[in-house]
Amino acid sequence: MTSPRSLLTLALLASFSLPACAATPKERIVPIGDVQGEGARSPLDGQTVTVEGVVTAAFANLGGVFVQDTGDGKATTSDALFVAFEDGTPAPLLTAGDRIRVRGIVGERKAGGDDTLTALHAPVIQSRGTGRIAPTVLTAQPADWERYEGMLVRIDAPLTLSGTDALGRFGELTTSFGGRLWQPSEVAVPGSADAKRLAADNARRTLVLDDGSTQRDPATVWYVKKGQPLRTGTVLTGAQGIVDARHGGWRLQLTVAPTIAAPERPAAPQVAGTVRIAAFNLENLFNGDGKGGGFPTVRGAKTAAQYQAQVQKLVGTIRGLDPDIAALMELENDGYGADSSLAQLVAALNAGGGTWRFIDAKQGPGPDTIRVGIIYRSDKVTPTGKPATLQAGPFGERSRSPLAQAFVRDTGKPFVVVANHLKSKGCSEATGLDADQKDGAGCWNALRLDSAQRLDAWLKTDPTRTRSDRVVMLGDFNAYAMEAPVRWLRDDAGWVDAFKQAGIEHPYSYVYSGLSGRLDHALLSPSLAKQLRGAAEWHINADEQDAQGYADGDPAVPFRSSDHDPLLLGFDL
């Protein structure tokens, strides 16, 4: 009986009829290390060479196979390369473990962006039996990935899961050596030398884990167990695959699924104090027509069932935080009647008994599709004076109009809560100084700075008419901690960062493209800062993957109730 391996050899020979110039045992075999060379491009670019090695991976639709030899003894050159099949020709039947001899033209194959792979093109292939290449073991991040391009490696160092946003679209996870990756402008001034160093360090430490396919929106990702929850910060071990450079960075085309630690989900935070104040971006709470119809809306849930699941998750989050007052962002701007999204959220909070109320600003605030809002527990605090809003300048058309309301606890002195939501970083219609300045702050930074300065000036006019100098402004500023809007409020206008005041190290509320930072802030007037007793973020959202949200996840748990983490402050008032 003919063995399967013999059939493979016959198939190869039948598929690739070898001309007289094909590789023979007497022809010089070039070590793959000589083809790769010590630089980013092959020193033999454009030349025809013959190599021999073992197929280490034959991914379905990457357009070729990776081949590795036993090495040239040099620590500065890779021992593997990519054998590129020609478009429009039948792909040879190759699998991992096949030993082959290949004659082809050396070239740099485009791999997305500026990346290239050293490859053999127009290959003529001979089967040479079978072989085995053991993975090169990396116990730490290599100083230079180029030396391992195309090679089979196993990483015996812990990797931190830094981002999951590309998992559903491309089958990719962003990981990093040495812990979580931070937004450079969270810890350094945008455009500064420190920010540039941090960005370069992030790029150096990043390693994308890929599924070995270019397919978009895969039905499953083979190396992640179905239903397995993934959280940023989780540790992965045992990653094994082919070192590959594509789309602007190094990645590992996995051949063995890594071990992913069970996620550690945090309990609700506890802060000291007699009054607890929260801030929470709801990620577009839209309730259709308020009567069960009107879906899909311009934002938020696409169906009535999704809306009910969204509300259930949001209620679970707010109840878990257990605040006395909460500033909310991304509410539908649909009035204050019984059918409004705000009124229905409060009704859901009060289901089974509750004392939640909302501040009625009569209209808006602002003309935007979304708005801010303030809710409170009437058995804990009492509003005093009238709500105040600011709709001049950038507020309304770009930044959402802020809402300020004074409260008292028992017979104490009033304090003022200000809900804020500044313009996002999206670049639509951004021009001039509002366009992306390529410093890491994104678009509309100038407008956000103008918004922050106008907000500060407005609050100095005592808009609630309570003469209170105890003020907290909190919410989604769409600016990281060292970007101009927050930095100006803190360093020039004298507002106090509640998390710095409370001694919280490395706070974050948002994860974007694998980078963690704070878009959500709590800034205190100096007099109120003296009464701060605690600050916390509840990391139930930013670290969670989209699949845990209300559209696909469990509505009975608060995880991924939004894309922002809520924050909680405690004061003695």
C-alpha positions as CSV (number, residue, x, y, z in Angstrom):
1,M,0.0,0.0,0.0
2,T,1.3,3.5,-0.8
3,S,1.7,5.6,2.3
4,P,0.1,9.1,2.7
5,R,3.6,10.6,2.8
6,S,4.5,8.9,-0.6
7,L,1.2,10.2,-2.0
8,L,2.2,13.7,-0.9
9,T,5.6,13.4,-2.6
10,L,4.0,12.2,-5.8
11,A,1.5,15.1,-5.6
12,L,4.3,17.6,-5.3
13,L,6.2,16.2,-8.2
14,A,3.1,16.1,-10.3
15,S,2.2,19.7,-9.4
16,F,5.7,21.1,-10.0
17,S,7.4,19.6,-13.0
18,L,11.1,20.4,-12.5
19,P,13.0,22.0,-15.5
20,A,16.6,21.2,-16.1
21,C,17.7,24.1,-13.9
22,A,15.8,22.7,-10.9
23,A,17.7,22.0,-7.7
24,T,19.8,18.8,-7.7
25,P,21.8,17.2,-5.0
26,K,25.0,18.8,-6.4
27,E,23.6,22.3,-6.6
28,R,24.8,24.7,-3.9
29,I,22.3,25.0,-1.0
30,V,22.4,28.5,0.4
31,P,21.8,28.7,4.2
32,I,18.6,30.6,4.9
33,G,20.6,32.9,7.2
34,D,22.6,34.1,4.2
35,V,19.4,34.9,2.4
36,Q,18.0,36.8,5.4
37,G,21.2,38.7,6.2
38,E,21.6,40.9,9.2
39,G,19.4,43.8,8.1
40,A,15.7,44.4,7.4
41,R,16.2,43.5,3.7
42,S,18.0,40.6,2.1
43,P,21.5,41.1,0.8
44,L,20.5,38.7,-2.0
45,D,17.4,40.6,-3.1
46,G,16.6,39.8,-6.7
47,Q,19.0,36.8,-7.0
48,T,17.9,33.2,-7.6
49,V,18.9,30.8,-4.9
50,T,18.2,27.3,-3.6
51,V,17.5,26.6,0.0
52,E,16.5,23.5,1.9
53,G,14.5,23.3,5.1
54,V,11.5,22.0,6.9
55,V,8.0,23.5,6.6
56,T,7.1,24.9,10.1
57,A,3.7,26.3,9.2
58,A,1.4,26.2,6.2
59,F,-1.4,28.6,7.0
60,A,-4.5,28.4,4.8
61,N,-4.6,31.8,3.2
62,L,-1.4,33.7,3.8
63,G,-0.2,32.8,0.3
64,G,2.7,30.5,1.1
65,V,4.5,28.5,3.8
66,F,7.3,29.2,6.3
67,V,10.5,27.2,5.9
68,Q,13.3,26.9,8.4
69,D,16.7,25.2,8.3
70,T,19.0,24.0,11.1
71,G,20.8,27.3,11.2
72,D,24.0,29.0,10.0
73,G,25.5,29.4,13.5
74,K,25.0,33.2,13.5
75,A,23.1,34.8,16.3
76,T,22.3,37.8,14.1
77,T,20.4,36.2,11.3
78,S,17.1,34.4,11.0
79,D,17.1,30.8,9.9
80,A,13.7,30.9,8.2
81,L,11.9,32.6,5.4
82,F,8.5,32.7,3.6
83,V,8.0,30.7,0.4
84,A,5.4,32.7,-1.6
85,F,3.1,30.8,-4.0
86,E,2.3,32.6,-7.2
87,D,-1.2,34.0,-7.6
88,G,-3.4,32.1,-9.9
89,T,-1.4,28.8,-9.6
90,P,-2.5,25.8,-7.6
91,A,-0.9,25.8,-4.1
92,P,1.3,22.7,-3.4
93,L,0.1,20.2,-0.8
94,L,2.5,21.1,2.0
95,T,2.1,20.6,5.7
96,A,4.3,21.3,8.8
97,G,7.0,18.7,8.9
98,D,7.6,18.4,5.2
99,R,11.3,18.8,4.2
100,I,11.6,20.6,0.9
101,R,14.2,22.0,-1.4
102,V,13.2,25.3,-3.0
103,R,14.7,27.3,-5.9
104,G,13.3,30.8,-6.2
105,I,13.9,34.5,-6.6
106,V,14.7,36.4,-3.4
107,G,12.4,39.4,-2.8
108,E,10.8,41.5,-0.1
109,R,7.1,40.6,0.0
110,K,4.7,43.5,1.1
111,A,2.9,42.6,4.3
112,G,0.8,45.7,5.0
113,G,2.0,49.2,5.7
114,D,5.7,49.5,5.3
115,D,6.3,45.9,6.5
116,T,7.9,43.3,4.2
117,L,8.8,39.7,4.6
118,T,12.0,38.2,3.0
119,A,10.6,35.6,0.7
120,L,11.3,33.3,-2.2
121,H,9.1,34.0,-5.3
122,A,8.3,31.8,-8.3
123,P,9.4,28.8,-6.4
124,V,10.3,25.4,-7.8
125,I,9.9,22.9,-5.0
126,Q,11.2,19.3,-4.5
127,S,10.1,17.1,-1.7
128,R,13.0,15.8,0.4
129,G,11.0,13.7,2.9
130,T,10.2,14.8,6.4
131,G,11.9,16.6,9.2
132,R,11.4,18.4,12.5
133,I,12.3,21.9,13.7
134,A,12.1,22.5,17.5
135,P,10.8,25.9,18.4
136,T,13.4,28.4,19.6
137,V,12.6,29.2,23.2
138,L,12.5,32.9,24.2
139,T,12.6,33.5,27.9
140,A,12.4,37.3,27.5
141,Q,11.5,39.9,24.9
142,P,14.2,39.8,22.2
143,A,16.1,43.0,21.6
144,D,15.6,42.6,17.8
145,W,12.7,40.6,16.3
146,E,14.3,40.8,12.9
147,R,16.7,38.1,13.9
148,Y,13.7,35.7,14.4
149,E,11.7,36.7,11.3
150,G,9.8,33.6,10.0
151,M,11.1,31.3,12.7
152,L,9.2,29.0,14.9
153,V,9.5,30.2,18.5
154,R,7.9,29.5,21.9
155,I,7.7,32.4,24.4
156,D,8.4,31.2,27.9
157,A,7.9,34.7,29.3
158,P,4.5,36.0,30.5
159,L,2.6,38.1,28.1
160,T,0.0,40.7,29.2
161,L,-3.3,40.9,27.3
162,S,-3.4,44.6,26.3
163,G,-6.2,44.8,23.8
164,T,-9.1,42.6,22.4
165,D,-10.7,45.1,20.0
166,A,-9.3,43.2,16.8
167,L,-10.3,39.7,18.0
168,G,-13.7,39.6,16.3
169,R,-12.7,41.4,13.2
170,F,-9.3,39.8,12.5
171,G,-8.7,37.0,15.0
172,E,-6.0,39.0,16.8
173,L,-5.1,39.8,20.4
174,T,-2.7,42.6,21.3
175,T,-0.2,41.5,24.0
176,S,2.8,43.1,25.6
177,F,5.9,42.2,27.5
178,G,6.4,43.8,30.9
179,G,2.7,44.5,31.8
180,R,0.0,46.9,30.6
181,L,0.6,49.5,27.8
182,W,-0.2,53.1,28.7
183,Q,-1.3,55.9,26.5
184,P,1.7,58.2,26.2
185,S,-0.4,61.3,26.8
186,E,-1.7,59.8,30.1
187,V,1.8,60.1,31.6
188,A,3.7,62.7,29.4
189,V,2.9,65.9,27.6
190,P,1.8,65.2,24.0
191,G,4.6,65.7,21.5
192,S,7.3,65.8,24.2
193,A,10.5,63.7,24.2
194,D,9.1,61.7,27.1
195,A,5.8,61.0,25.1
196,K,7.8,59.9,22.1
197,R,10.0,57.6,24.2
198,L,6.9,56.0,25.7
199,A,5.3,55.5,22.3
200,A,8.5,53.9,21.0
201,D,8.6,51.7,24.1
202,N,5.0,50.6,23.6
203,A,5.8,49.6,20.0
204,R,8.9,47.7,21.2
205,R,6.9,45.8,23.9
206,T,3.9,45.0,21.7
207,L,3.4,41.6,20.2
208,V,0.2,40.7,18.3
209,L,-1.1,37.1,18.5
210,D,-2.7,36.2,15.2
211,D,-4.8,33.2,14.0
212,G,-2.7,32.6,10.9
213,S,-5.4,33.9,8.6
214,T,-6.3,37.1,6.7
215,Q,-10.0,36.3,6.9
216,R,-12.1,39.2,8.2
217,D,-14.9,38.5,10.8
218,P,-14.0,34.8,11.4
219,A,-16.9,32.8,12.8
220,T,-14.6,31.4,15.4
221,V,-11.0,32.1,16.6
222,W,-9.4,28.7,17.0
223,Y,-7.0,29.6,19.8
224,V,-9.7,31.1,22.1
225,K,-12.2,28.7,23.7
226,K,-15.8,29.5,22.9
227,G,-17.3,31.7,25.6
228,Q,-14.0,32.3,27.3
229,P,-14.0,35.8,28.8
230,L,-11.0,37.9,28.0
231,R,-9.8,41.0,30.0
232,T,-7.1,43.4,29.5
233,G,-4.4,42.8,32.1
234,T,-4.8,39.0,31.9
235,V,-1.6,36.9,31.7
236,L,-1.0,34.5,28.8
237,T,1.7,31.9,28.7
238,G,3.0,29.2,26.3
239,A,2.5,31.2,23.1
240,Q,4.1,29.4,20.1
241,G,4.1,30.2,16.5
242,I,5.9,31.9,13.6
243,V,7.4,35.4,14.0
244,D,5.8,37.6,11.4
245,A,5.9,41.3,10.5
246,R,2.6,42.7,9.1
247,H,0.6,45.9,9.3
248,G,3.0,48.0,11.2
249,G,4.4,45.6,13.9
250,W,5.6,42.2,14.9
251,R,3.2,39.4,15.5
252,L,3.1,35.7,16.2
253,Q,1.2,33.6,13.8
254,L,0.1,31.0,16.3
255,T,0.6,27.3,15.8
256,V,-0.2,26.3,19.4
257,A,-3.0,28.0,21.5
258,P,-1.6,29.9,24.5
259,T,-2.8,29.3,28.0
260,I,-5.0,32.2,29.0
261,A,-5.4,32.8,32.8
262,A,-8.9,33.1,34.1
263,P,-9.8,36.8,34.4
264,E,-9.9,38.4,37.8
265,R,-13.0,40.6,37.9
266,P,-13.0,43.2,40.6
267,A,-15.7,43.6,43.3
268,A,-17.5,46.9,43.6
269,P,-15.2,49.6,45.1
270,Q,-15.7,50.9,48.6
271,V,-14.8,54.5,49.5
272,A,-15.1,56.3,52.9
273,G,-17.2,59.4,53.5
274,T,-20.7,60.5,54.2
275,V,-21.5,61.4,50.5
276,R,-20.6,59.2,47.6
277,I,-20.5,60.7,44.1
278,A,-20.1,58.7,40.9
279,A,-19.5,59.5,37.2
280,F,-20.4,57.1,34.4
281,N,-20.5,57.2,30.6
282,L,-23.5,55.1,29.7
283,E,-22.3,54.5,26.0
284,N,-25.4,55.8,24.3
285,L,-28.5,55.0,26.3
286,F,-31.3,55.4,23.7
287,N,-34.8,53.9,24.4
288,G,-36.5,54.2,21.0
289,D,-39.8,55.9,21.2
290,G,-40.0,55.1,25.0
291,K,-42.9,52.7,24.4
292,G,-41.1,49.6,23.2
293,G,-40.8,50.7,19.6
294,G,-38.7,53.0,17.5
295,F,-35.7,50.7,17.1
296,P,-33.0,50.9,15.8
297,T,-32.2,54.4,16.9
298,V,-29.3,56.6,15.7
299,R,-27.1,55.3,18.5
300,G,-27.2,52.5,21.1
301,A,-29.4,49.4,21.2
302,K,-30.7,48.1,17.9
303,T,-33.7,46.3,19.3
304,A,-36.0,46.6,22.2
305,A,-34.5,43.4,23.7
306,Q,-31.0,44.9,23.5
307,Y,-32.3,48.0,25.2
308,Q,-33.7,46.0,28.1
309,A,-30.4,44.2,28.4
310,Q,-28.5,47.4,28.3
311,V,-30.7,48.9,31.1
312,Q,-30.3,45.8,33.2
313,K,-26.5,46.0,33.0
314,L,-26.5,49.8,33.7
315,V,-28.8,49.4,36.7
316,G,-26.5,46.6,38.0
317,T,-23.5,48.9,37.7
318,I,-25.1,51.9,39.4
319,R,-26.5,49.7,42.2
320,G,-23.1,48.1,42.6
321,L,-21.4,51.5,43.0
322,D,-24.1,52.6,45.5
323,P,-23.6,56.3,45.1
324,D,-25.7,59.1,46.5
325,I,-25.3,61.2,43.3
326,A,-24.2,60.2,39.8
327,A,-23.2,62.3,36.9
328,L,-24.1,60.5,33.6
329,M,-22.9,60.9,30.0
330,E,-24.3,59.8,26.7
331,L,-27.9,59.9,27.6
332,E,-30.4,60.3,24.7
333,N,-31.4,64.0,24.5
334,D,-35.1,63.3,24.5
335,G,-36.5,65.5,27.3
336,Y,-37.6,64.7,30.8
337,G,-41.0,63.1,30.4
338,A,-42.0,59.6,31.4
339,D,-40.9,58.2,28.1
340,S,-37.4,59.7,28.2
341,S,-34.3,57.5,28.5
342,L,-33.4,59.3,31.7
343,A,-36.8,58.9,33.4
344,Q,-36.9,55.2,32.4
345,L,-33.4,54.6,33.8
346,V,-34.4,56.1,37.1
347,A,-37.7,54.1,37.1
348,A,-35.6,50.9,36.6
349,L,-33.3,51.9,39.5
350,N,-36.3,52.3,41.7
351,A,-37.9,49.0,40.7
352,G,-38.6,47.0,43.9
353,G,-38.2,50.2,46.0
354,G,-35.8,53.1,45.7
355,T,-35.5,56.8,46.1
356,W,-33.7,57.8,42.9
357,R,-34.6,61.1,41.3
358,F,-33.2,63.0,38.3
359,I,-32.4,66.7,37.9
360,D,-34.8,68.3,35.4
361,A,-33.0,71.0,33.4
362,K,-36.3,71.6,31.5
363,Q,-34.5,71.3,28.1
364,G,-31.4,69.6,26.9
365,P,-28.9,70.5,28.2
366,G,-27.7,71.4,24.7
367,P,-29.0,70.6,21.2
368,D,-26.7,67.5,20.7
369,T,-28.2,64.0,20.1
370,I,-26.6,63.0,23.4
371,R,-26.5,64.9,26.7
372,V,-25.3,64.7,30.3
373,G,-27.6,64.2,33.3
374,I,-27.5,64.0,37.1
375,I,-29.4,61.6,39.3
376,Y,-29.5,61.4,43.1
377,R,-31.0,59.6,46.0
378,S,-33.6,61.8,47.7
379,D,-33.1,60.1,51.1
380,K,-29.4,61.0,51.1
381,V,-29.1,64.5,49.6
382,T,-31.4,67.4,48.6
383,P,-31.0,69.7,45.5
384,T,-30.8,73.3,46.4
385,G,-31.2,76.2,43.9
386,K,-31.8,75.7,40.2
387,P,-29.8,73.6,37.7
388,A,-27.5,75.6,35.5
389,T,-26.2,74.9,32.0
390,L,-23.6,76.4,29.7
391,Q,-24.5,76.6,26.0
392,A,-22.1,79.3,24.6
393,G,-19.1,78.9,22.4
394,P,-18.1,75.3,21.7
395,F,-20.8,73.8,24.0
396,G,-23.8,72.4,22.3
397,E,-22.5,72.0,18.7
398,R,-19.3,70.2,19.7
399,S,-18.7,69.7,23.4
400,R,-21.9,68.6,25.2
401,S,-23.4,71.3,27.5
402,P,-22.4,70.8,31.1
403,L,-25.0,70.6,33.9
404,A,-24.4,72.0,37.4
405,Q,-26.5,71.3,40.4
406,A,-26.0,72.2,44.1
407,F,-26.9,69.8,46.8
408,V,-27.0,69.7,50.6
409,R,-26.8,66.8,53.0
410,D,-29.0,67.2,56.0
411,T,-28.5,70.8,57.2
412,G,-24.9,71.1,55.9
413,K,-23.4,73.6,53.5
414,P,-24.1,73.2,49.8
415,F,-21.7,71.6,47.3
416,V,-21.9,71.7,43.5
417,V,-21.8,68.7,41.2
418,V,-21.0,69.4,37.5
419,A,-21.5,66.8,34.8
420,N,-19.2,67.2,31.8
421,H,-18.6,65.6,28.4
422,L,-16.2,67.3,26.1
423,K,-15.8,66.8,22.3
424,S,-14.4,63.4,21.2
425,K,-11.2,62.8,19.4
426,G,-12.8,61.8,16.1
427,C,-11.5,63.9,13.2
428,S,-14.7,64.5,11.2
429,E,-14.8,68.2,10.1
430,A,-11.7,69.0,12.1
431,T,-9.6,71.7,10.5
432,G,-6.7,74.0,11.5
433,L,-5.6,73.6,15.1
434,D,-8.5,71.2,15.7
435,A,-7.0,68.8,13.1
436,D,-4.7,66.0,14.3
437,Q,-1.4,67.7,15.2
438,K,0.3,64.2,15.2
439,D,1.4,64.7,18.8
440,G,-0.9,62.0,20.3
441,A,-3.7,64.2,21.5
442,G,-6.0,63.4,18.5
443,C,-8.4,65.9,16.8
444,W,-10.3,68.7,18.5
445,N,-7.7,69.2,21.2
446,A,-7.8,73.0,20.7
447,L,-11.6,73.0,21.1
448,R,-11.5,70.8,24.2
449,L,-8.9,73.3,25.7
450,D,-11.3,76.2,24.9
451,S,-14.1,74.2,26.4
452,A,-12.2,73.6,29.6
453,Q,-11.2,77.3,29.9
454,R,-14.8,78.4,29.4
455,L,-16.1,75.8,31.9
456,D,-13.7,77.1,34.5
457,A,-14.7,80.8,33.8
458,W,-18.4,79.8,34.0
459,L,-18.1,78.1,37.3
460,K,-16.3,81.1,38.8
461,T,-19.6,83.1,38.1
462,D,-21.5,80.9,40.7
463,P,-24.0,79.6,38.1
464,T,-26.1,77.8,40.7
465,R,-26.3,81.0,42.8
466,T,-25.5,79.1,46.0
467,R,-22.2,80.9,46.8
468,S,-20.6,77.5,47.3
469,D,-16.8,77.1,46.7
470,R,-17.1,73.3,47.1
471,V,-17.3,72.1,43.5
472,V,-16.6,68.8,41.8
473,M,-16.6,68.6,38.0
474,L,-16.5,65.1,36.7
475,G,-17.2,63.0,33.6
476,D,-15.8,62.2,30.2
477,F,-13.3,64.9,29.2
478,N,-12.1,63.0,26.2
479,A,-8.6,64.0,27.1
480,Y,-5.9,62.0,28.8
481,A,-4.3,63.3,32.0
482,M,-1.4,65.1,30.4
483,E,-3.3,66.6,27.5
484,A,-3.9,70.3,27.4
485,P,-7.6,70.5,28.6
486,V,-7.0,68.5,31.8
487,R,-3.5,69.8,32.4
488,W,-4.7,73.4,32.1
489,L,-7.5,72.9,34.6
490,R,-5.2,71.2,37.0
491,D,-1.9,73.2,36.7
492,D,-3.2,76.6,35.6
493,A,-6.7,76.9,37.0
494,G,-6.0,75.2,40.3
495,W,-8.4,72.3,40.2
496,V,-7.3,69.2,42.1
497,D,-7.1,65.7,40.6
498,A,-9.2,63.6,42.9
499,F,-7.2,60.4,42.1
500,K,-3.9,62.1,42.8
501,Q,-5.3,63.6,46.0
502,A,-6.4,60.1,47.1
503,G,-3.0,58.5,46.3
504,I,-4.3,56.2,43.6
505,E,-1.5,54.8,41.4
506,H,-2.0,54.3,37.6
507,P,-5.7,55.1,37.3
508,Y,-7.4,54.3,34.0
509,S,-10.9,54.3,32.7
510,Y,-10.5,53.5,29.0
511,V,-8.6,51.0,26.8
512,Y,-8.1,51.9,23.1
513,S,-6.0,50.1,20.6
514,G,-4.3,48.2,23.4
515,L,-3.4,51.4,25.4
516,S,-4.8,52.2,28.8
517,G,-5.5,55.7,30.2
518,R,-8.0,58.1,31.7
519,L,-10.6,59.9,29.6
520,D,-12.9,60.2,32.7
521,H,-11.8,62.6,35.4
522,A,-12.9,64.1,38.7
523,L,-11.5,67.6,39.4
524,L,-12.1,69.3,42.7
525,S,-12.0,72.9,43.9
526,P,-9.4,73.3,46.6
527,S,-11.9,73.6,49.4
528,L,-13.7,70.4,48.4
529,A,-10.5,68.6,48.0
530,K,-9.9,68.9,51.7
531,Q,-13.0,66.8,52.3
532,L,-12.2,64.0,49.9
533,R,-12.0,60.7,51.7
534,G,-11.5,58.2,48.8
535,A,-11.5,57.7,45.1
536,A,-11.8,54.5,43.0
537,E,-12.6,53.3,39.5
538,W,-14.6,50.1,39.0
539,H,-12.8,48.3,36.2
540,I,-15.7,46.3,34.8
541,N,-15.9,47.8,31.3
542,A,-12.7,49.1,29.7
543,D,-10.8,45.8,30.3
544,E,-13.7,43.6,29.0
545,Q,-14.1,42.6,25.4
546,D,-17.1,43.8,23.3
547,A,-18.6,40.3,23.3
548,Q,-19.5,40.7,27.0
549,G,-21.7,43.7,26.3
550,Y,-25.5,43.9,26.3
551,A,-25.8,42.8,22.6
552,D,-24.2,39.4,23.2
553,G,-23.2,39.1,26.9
554,D,-25.1,38.2,30.1
555,P,-27.4,41.1,31.1
556,A,-27.5,39.8,34.7
557,V,-23.9,40.9,35.3
558,P,-22.5,44.5,35.0
559,F,-19.4,43.6,33.0
560,R,-19.1,45.6,29.8
561,S,-22.1,47.7,30.6
562,S,-20.3,50.5,28.8
563,D,-16.9,51.1,27.2
564,H,-15.8,53.4,30.0
565,D,-15.2,52.5,33.6
566,P,-17.3,54.4,36.2
567,L,-15.5,56.3,39.0
568,L,-16.6,56.8,42.6
569,L,-15.6,59.5,45.1
570,G,-16.3,59.7,48.9
571,F,-16.5,63.0,50.8
572,D,-17.3,64.0,54.4
573,L,-19.9,66.7,53.8
